Amino acid sequence: PDIHNERGLHCIDCHVRREIMGDGNIYSHMDQATEVECEDCHGTPETYGSMRTSRGTPLPNLGWEGDRMVLRSKVTGAVHVVPQVKDIVDPEHPAYNPLAAMAMNSNHLKKQGGLECYACHSAWQNNCYGCHFSRDLGQRALDMLAGKQTPGRPATDYKYFVNFKNFQMGYNAEGKIAPYVTGCQVLATVIGAQGQMLLDQELPVTARGLSGLALNPVHPHTNRKTARFCVECHRNPAALGLGTEGFNLSRRYLLALTPAPHGSLLVIDRKNPAAPFVLASLALPDPEALLAFTDPITGKVRAALVGDRTLGLVAVDLSDPREPRIASTTPLPNPRDLALAGAMLYAAAGEEGLFAYEVSDPLQPRPSGNLRTREARAIATHGLYLLVADGPGGLAVVDARNPTDLQVASRLDLNGDAPEENDASDVTTLPGYSNPPAAGVKPFHMMAYVADGAAGVRLVNLDNPRSPYVTATLPTTDARAVFAKFHYDAGSATEPSMEREYLYIADGAGGLRIARISDPRNPVPITEYTAMGPVYGLLVANAFEPPHNVAYLYAALGDDGIAILDVSRVDAPREIGRIRVAVGDHLDIERVQLDRIVDEDGRQIKDTSHEGARPFNRTEIERILGATGWGPL
C-alpha cells in the first residue's frame, strides 16, 4: 500500500480544496488542476518543505513542533511526523540515509526537469495494455443522451493484459520524469447492420500519425519509503519505453520458411487457430533467417526480410499479403538470424559475424557495418547493445551505439572451465521484476536467457552488460530456442491470481519446456510437453479471439510442420491447430507491442495525449542507460 495510506492519512490531508472542488478554471487533465507536490511537504536537499502548494496555497494542517514538521489529519486529528529531505541527506543529522543521499543529487532532482520524487518511490502501477471496443450496428441500445433506443450496441468489457510489474517512464507535462501507464488503449471492432465486418480489431491512429494506444504520465499513488533499484532504470531499456516481448498482441498473419530444396516464404492466416491455412507462398532458393517488418503504428505487416544462403538479404513486399513479391536483394553471407532496432537491421551470419543494415525503407536495405565474431547464430536487441548467441563463443554483448563501428563490449563463457563446450544457439531478454516480497524493496535484475544446447538454458545477469554472469542453469535435452514473457496465472477460490515471468524453451528432442523464472537464481520447471515431438523453434504471442484473450505458442517442428498451442495455462499446454508443411526453425508474426512507446532511434510511437509530455529521445536513452557513478559499467 501507499505509505501515506498505510500511516492513516486521507486524500484531503494532502490535497487542497482548489484541486478537488475547482479553482474557476476548466482543465483538460487532472494533473493540470493538481497543486500539491511532494516537495511542498518533504522539501528538497537544500530547503525544508514550504508548507504551501506549488501555486502558493497554504497547507494549514502542516506546522513545526520543535525541530519536527508535523501534519495534523483533517479527518482524524492524528499527528504525523513529516520527514524532511534536507535532514535525510545531511550526514550530521540523525535521520541521515547514505543511499538516499546518493540518489537525491543534482542528476535526479532539479528545479527545471529532473525526476518527480515518485518516479523512484512509486512501488508499482496498474496497467491494462489493450482494451477491446466493439459496436454491433445490427443491434440497438439505449442512447443516454437521446433517451431512446438507437442502432448500435457497444461493448467494452474485453481486456488484453493486466500488469502490475512492468515499469515505464518519460516526461510529464511539467517537464519532469514520471511513471507512465496505459491511458486509452482501445482497439475497435465494428459489425455492420447486415453482419458484415467493417472494422476488425483496428488500431487507432492520431492526427499526428502516432498510435492512439496512448501511454501517459501519472502519479500512481503507491509511494513507499524505499525506492526502486538503480538498475531498474539505468540498465532496463523497457523502463525507457522500448517495450518487451511480454505484451505482444498478434494480428492475422504468421510467417514461416520452408527449407531447400523446396524453399519458400509462407504467409499463414492464423486468425482461426484451429484451422490455420497457407494464404500465399514465395519461392526462395535456400531461406534460413526471417523477420516480419510490422508497422509499429498500425500493427500491420508491411514487409518480410529473409536471409537466404543463395540470394543474401531478401526484402519481400507484403503490402498485399496474398501476393508477396521480392523487392530487392542485398549481399549477406551465411544468414542465421535477423533482429530490428529502430531503423537498423542486424544479421547474425555465423563465422562471418554480424552485419548491420539501415532499413528506414525496409524494401531497400543499405549495408552499414560488420563485426566478426566466433559463430553468430542469433541476436536479441537490448537498448544500446546487441546480445549475440555466438555458438562456441558463448554470449557476446555488442555495443551498437554506432552501427558502422560495432564493438564487443563483453563476452561470457557459459561453461566455466570448459569454453570449448559452449553451444549458444539463441538468446532473449526480459526485465526480472520477481514477485513482491512481504516487506522491503521488490527485487529487480536485468536478465538474459541463453539456449546452450545439451548444457541447458543459462540464466544471465545483465545488471552490468560489460560484466554479465550466469546465475542459474535450467537442465534441458538440447535447448535450441527461447522466448520469455509475462503471464497472468488465473486464481481460484483459494489462490490469488498472480502475474509471473515464464521461459518457453524449444528443446529439440526434449520437446517443449516451460519454466517459471520469477527468481533468477532459482528457475522452476513447470511443464514438459513432448506430445508433438521435437521442437526446433518457437514464439509466443497473445491474440484476442472473442470473447477471450488467449496466449498462443507457435512451435516449429521441422518435417512435422507448425503446431499452434493454447498456453493460457502454462501447466497444461493444449495443441489446437497444425500447419502440416515442413518448416525451418524461424517463425515470426504480425503483431503490435502494446508497451512500446518509442523505438531505439528515439522516434515516438504512441500518443501521450498530455500536452508537453513526451518519451525519451535517443540522446537521453543513451545517457540514462550509460550512466555510471553508482556502480561499474
N, C-alpha and C positions, 0 to 999 in steps of 0.2 A: 504493500500500500504506500501511497504518498506519505512522506514523513509528517507533513502538516496535518493530514487527516488522522494519521496514527497517533499523533500527540494531542488530538482533540480539538483542533482548530476547525472553524466553519468557513464557508466560502466568503462571507461578508467580513470575516476577520482580516482578510487581505484586500478584497475588492471593495471599492467605494461606490456610493450611490450614483454618481455621474456615469460610471461604467455600466451599472446594471439597469438603471432606470432611464438613462439617456441624458445628454447634455444640450439638447436642442438641435443637434446636427444629425443628418442622415448619413450612415456609413455603409459601405458595400460589404465590409467584412468585420467580424467580431474583433479581430486584432487591432483594427483602426480605432475602435472605441475603448480599448483597454489602456489604462493609465499606469497601473502599478507594475513595477519592475522588481526583480529580486534585489537589486542594489538599493532600492528605496528603504528597505528594512535592514538588509545584511551588510550594506556598504560595499566598499572596494578595498583593494590592498592599501590605498592611500588615505581613504576617508571613511568615517563611520556613516551609518545609514542616516539619510537626511530627514526621515520621518515625514516625507512628502512624496506624492506620486511624481512621475516624470513630467506631469503638467502642472505641478505646483499645488495640487490639492492636499491639504493637511491630512495626516493619519492620526486622529486624536486618540486612538487606543494604543499608541506607542509612546513610550517615555523612558527616562532614565531613572533607575533606582540605584544610587551609588555609582559603581563602575559597570553596571549591567544595564543593557537596554532590555526592556520587557514589553510584552504585548498582553493587554487585558482583553479577553474574549468578549465580543459584543453580545454573544449568545449566553455563555455560561458564567462570565465574570472571572474565569480561571486566569491565572497569571502564568505566562510562558516567557522564558528567557530567550532572547533573540541573539544567536551567535553573530559576532562581527568578524568579517573577513580580515580587517586590519589587525585584529588580535591573533587570528589563526596563522597569519604569515609572519608574525613578529617572534623571532627566536627568544626574546626575553619575556614573552607572555606565557602564562600557564596553559593557555589554550593552543599553543603553537603546534602545528602539524606539518612536519617536513615534506610529506608527499603533497599536501595541499599547496604548500609554498612553492614547490617545484612546478605545479600545474598553473597556479594563479599568477602568471607572469605576463609580460607585455606581448608575448607571442599569441596568447589566448584572449586576454582582456584588454580592450582598447576603448577609448572614448568614441571613436568612429570605427565601425567594423568590429572584427574580432568575434568571439563566441558569446552567445547567450549562456548564462550560467547553467541553464537546464539542458544545453546541448550535451554536457558531460553528466549532469546529475539526474536526468530522467532515466529511470532504470529499465523501462520498457515502453512500448507504444502498440496500440492495436491497429492492425492493418486489415483491410478487406480488399485484396487485389482482384479486381474484376467483379462486376455485378451485371446480371442479365436483365434487360428490359424487353418485354415482348408486348406486342399490340395486335390483337386479332380483330380485323375490321368486319369479320363475319358475325361477331357477337356485339352485344350492346352493354353499356354500363352507365351508372349514374354520373352525370356531369355535375360536380359540386357547385360550379358557378351558375350554370343554366338551370339547375334544379330539376333536371329531367333526364330520362334515358336517351343516350346518343350512341351512334355507331362507334365501335372500337372498345374492346375490353383490354385494359392494361394489366400486366403482372410484373412485379419487380422483386420477387422473393427468391431469386436464384443467386448464389454467391459462388465464386471460384475458389479463392484461397483465403482462409482466415489465418492471420500470422501475428505473433506477439514478440518474436525474437529479432527478426531482421531489422537492422538499424541503418537509416539513411539520413543524410543531412545536406543542407545547402543554405543559400542566403534567404532571409526573410525580407519583408517589405521595409524593415528598418535598416537593412544593410548588414545585419548580423547573422552569424551562422546558427541555425536552429535545426532540430529534428524535422524530418519530412515524413508525412504519412499519406496514404491514399486519400484523394479528395473525391471527385466524382469519377468513377471508373465504370461507366455504363456502356455495355455492348448491346446493340439493338437488333431485334428480330421483329419484322412486320409481316403479317399474313393478310393477304387481300380478302375482299368480300367473297370471292369465289374459291377461297382456299389456296390461292397461288402464293408462293414465297416471293415477297417483294424485297425484303432485306433478310439476310441470314447471318446473324451474329456480326453485324457490321461495326467496325471501329470508328468512332467519331474523329474528325479532323477539324482543327480550328481554322479561323480565317488567316492565321499566321503560318499555316501549314504544319502545325505541331499536332501530335497525338492528343486527342481530347481526353485520354485516360489520365486525368490530372493527378499529380503528386504535389502536396502543398506543405509549407512550413507550419508548425503547430507547437504549442506548449502542451505536452501530453498530460501534465499534472500527475506525474509518477515519480516525483523527486525523492531521492534518498541521500543520506549523509555521505555515503561512499559514492565514488564516481566511476565512470567507465575506465577500462584499461586503455593505456596509450595505443596499443596495437590495434584496438578495435576501430580506430580511425586511420592511424598512420601506416598501417600495413594491410588494410582491408579495402580493396577497390569498391566493393559493394556499398560501403558506408558513404562513398563519394558519389553514388548514383549510377555506377557502372553495371549494376544488376548481377544476378546469379542465374544459374540454370535451374534454380529451385522453384521458379514461378512461371514456367513456360506454359502458355495456352496454345495448343496445337490447332491448326486450321484444317483445310481439307486434304492437302497433298503430302504424301510420303515419297521420298526419293530413295532409290537404291541402284546398285550397279550389278550387272551380271558379268562374270569373268570371261576372258578369252577361252576358247576360240569363238565364242558367240557373245562377244562383249556388247554391252548396251547400257544406256541410262534409262531407268524405268521411272515413269511418273505414275504413282499409285493413288487412286481415290480411296481414302481410308474413312470417309465420312460415316459409312456403316461398317463398324469394326468387325461385325460378324460375317460380312460379305464384301471384303475389300476386292478391288479388281485393278488390273493394269490399264490405265487410261491411255497411255502413249509410251512409246519407246524410241530411242535414238541410237542407232548402231554406232559403236566405237570400237577401235581395234583391241585395246587392252586396258580398260579403265581400272584404276586402283584406288584413288582418293576422291572424296566428294564433299562439297559444301553447298548447301542451299542458301542462296542470297535472298533473304526475305526483307522486304521494305519495313524498317522499324516503326514507321508511322501507321501504315495500313495493315501490316501483318500479312500482306500478300506476297507470295514468291514471285520474284522478277527474273531470276536467273539461277543457273547452277554453274558452279565451277568444278571441273572434273580434272583430276590428274591422271593422264593416260601415258602409259610407258612408251607408246609409239608417237602420239601427237603432241605430248607435253601438256601444258595447261590449256584446257579447252573451256572456252566461255560459251555457255548454252543459253540462248534466249528462250525464256519461259513466259513471255508476256501473254501467250496463249498456251497454257499447259498441255492442251490437246495436240499441239503441233510444235514440239521442241525443235530448235534448229541451231546449228553451230554458227556462232557469230564471229569467233576468232580463235586462233591457236597461238600460243606463246611458248618458246622453249622452256622445258622443265625436265631435267633428267630424273629417272627413278623415283617418281612420286609415291609417297606413303600416306600423307595426311595433310589436311588444309585447315587453317584457322583464320578468323577475321578479327581485326581490331581497328575500329573506326574505318578509315579509308585504306587500310593496309591489309593485304592478304599475305599470310605466311605459309610456306610449304615445307613439310618435312620430306627430305629426299635421300634417306638412307645415308650411305657413306659420303654423299655429296653435301650433306649438312642441311642448312636452312636457306631458303630463298625468300626474298621479300618482293612484293608487287604492289604498286599503287593501283587501287581499284575504285576510285571515285566514280568511274564508269565501269561497272563490273563486266561489261561486254568487251572492254578493251584494256586488259591488264597491262601495266607498264613495269618492267623489271626495275628493282630499286637497290637490292643489296644481297649479299651472300655471306654465310658463315659456315666454315667446315666444322663438323662435329664427328663423333665416333660412328654413330649409325642412327640418325634421327628417324624415329618411327612414328611419333605422334606429338602433337602440340596442344597446349592449353594456354590461352591468354590470361594474364594476371596483372592488370593495371599497366605499370611501366615495364613489366617483364613478360617473357615467354617461358613456359615450363616445357621442357623437351624430354620425352621418354626416349633416351638415347641408346637403347639396346644394351650392348655390353658396356657402354659408357655410363650406365645408371641414369640419374636425373641431372640434367643440365638446366641451370637458371640463366636465362639470357637477357641482358639489358637491351631493351628495344626502344629506348627514347629516341635514338637516331636510327631509323630503318636502313639508312645507307651505310651504317657502320655498326652492325650488331656485334655485341661483345659478351663473352661468357662471364657472368658475374660470380657464379659458384658452380661447383659440381658436388654431387652426393653419391658416394659409393653405397649402394643399397645393401651390400652383403659383407660389410665389415672387412674381415681379413681375407675374403675371397672375392675380390673385384672381378675376377675372370668369370664368375658365375652370374653377374648381372644380366638380366634379360628383360629390361624395361620396354614394354610394348604400348602402354597407354598411360595417361595422366589426366586428372581432373582436380578442381579445387572447390572448396565450399567453406564459408565462414563458420567457425566452430563455436557456436554460442552455448552449447551444452544445455542441460536442464537447470532450472533455477534452484539454488540452494535454499535450505531452510532459513539461513541468515547470511549476511555479508554480501560480497560482490559476486555477481554472476560470472563464472569463468568464461574466458574467451581465448581462443587461439586461432590463428590463420593456418588452415590445413590444406595439404595436397594429398592425393591418393594415387599411388603408382602401381599399375599391374606389372608384376615381376615374374611372370611365368610360373614355373613349379615352386618357386620360393614364396609365392603368395602375393598379397597386396600389402605394400608398405604405407603406413600412415606417417606422413612427413610434416613436421612443424615448420611453418614458413613465417614465424614471427619476425625473423631476420632473414630475408631472402638471400642474403650473402653468406649465410651460415645455417642452412637447413639441416635438420637431423631427424632420424627415424624415431618415432615414439612407440610404435607397436607394429606387429605384423599379423595379418589375417591369413591363416593357412588356407591354401586352395590346391586344386589339382594342376591347373595350367592357366592362370589368370591372363586373359587376352585383352579385355577392355573393362573400363569402369565408368560409372555415372553416379554422381552424388546429388541429392536434393532434400529439401524439407518435405515432410509429410505429416498430415494430421491423422493420428490414430483415434478412431471414434471410441468413445467410452461406453459404459454400460450403467446399470442401476447402482453398481457398487464401485466402478472405476471411473475416474475423470477422463475426459478427452485430453490428449496431450500431443503437442507438436514436437516432433523428433526429427533427427537427421539420419538418413539411411544411405548406404552404399550398395549399388547394384553391380554385380560382377558377372561378366561373360567369362565362364571358367573352362572354356574348351570342352574337353571330355567330361568335366565335372558338372556341366550344365549351367543353370542359373543359380547364383547365390545372392542372398540379401543379408546385410549386416547392419545393426544399429551402431552409429558412430558418434553418439552424443558425448561420450567420454573418449577423447583422442588417445588416452593411454590404455583403454580397455574396450576395444570393439567387441560387440556381442553378436555372434552368428544367429540369425533369425530363421532363415529358410534355405533349404537345398532342394531345388526343383529340377529333376532330371527327366521328367516325363517326355520332353520334346527332343531329347538327345543333346549332342554337343552344341554349345553356343559360342560363336566367334566374335560377335559384335552386338551392341545394344544401344538404345537410347530410351529415355523416359520422358513423357510429357503428358500433362493433363488435357482433357477435352471435355467440353460441355455437350452431353447428349441428353437433351431434355427428358426427364426432369432432374438429371443427376450430373454432377461433376465427377468424372472418372479419371483415375490415374492409369495410364496405359504404358506398358513396356513393349517395345518392338525389338525382337530378337532375331539376329541374322544367324541362320542355321546352315549355311553352305548349301549343299545339294538339296537339303530339306526345306529350303525357302525361308520365308519370314513368318514368324509366329507373333500374333498380337495377344498380349495377356492383360487382363484386368488385375492390377496390383493395388487396388484401393485398400485391400487388406494385405499388408506386406507378409503376414504369416500364412496366407492362403492364396497364392497366385492362381489365376484361372485362365487357361487358354480359351479365347473366344473366336479367333479367326486365324486363317493361314493363307498366305500367298505362295502357291506351290510353283516356284521357279527358282532355279539355282542362283544364289547371290554371293557377292563378296562380303567382306567384313564391315563395310561402311554404309551407314544409313544416315539420312537427315530428314528433317521435317519442316514444313511450313508452320511457323509459329511466331508469337509475339511474346517478348519478355516484359511481363507486367511490372516488374520492379526496376526497370532500367529507365533512368531519367536523362542520361547524357551518354555519348559514346566516348571512346578513348581519345578522340581529337578535340573533345570539349564541345561538340555540337549538341545542342539541346534537342531532345526527342519528344518529351512530354510537356504539356502545359503546366504552369504553376498557378495560373488564374489570379494570383495576388499581384497587383501592380508593384513592380520593383523587386519582387522575389525572382531568384534565378538559381540554376545549378552552378557547379564549379566549372571554370574554363580549364583549358589544357595546362596553362601555366600554374594555376592553383593546384590542380591534381598532382602535377609533378612535385610541387613544393611540399604538399602535405604528405604524400607517400614517400618522399625522400627525406623527411625531417630526421634530424639527429639531435643529440643532446641529452636524451633520456635513456639511451642505450646504443649499442653499436649497430651500424647498418652495413 
